[in-house]
């Protein structure tokens, strides 16, 4: 099975659920990210606008908990089905960069 599954996405935090914990004590935050961009496809510009469900576990969940709706984010992670039998995808966040207002400052970014 091929191993490539890496996603980098810029967007706006639309919604963030409360921090919760798995039975094993791992922090989890689910959120919804809004994305808008212009891409080139077959030589023509294509306007992309979508909402992507995302989930962060462990340290990225703690970082996401600090974010407020409306914040600009850059997320890196991988795609996985929501459940073992489901086909709907969501982004599993492994690194997060936040922009507060117009400062363009990174608050957190996972190392490694």
Buried (B, 14 or more C-beta within 10 A) or exposed (E): EEEEEEBEBBBBBBEBEEBEEEEEEEBBBBBBBBBEEEEEEEEEEEEEEEEBBBBBBBBBBBBBBEBEEEBBBBBBBEEEEEEEEEEEBBBBBBBBBBBEEEEEEEBBEBEE
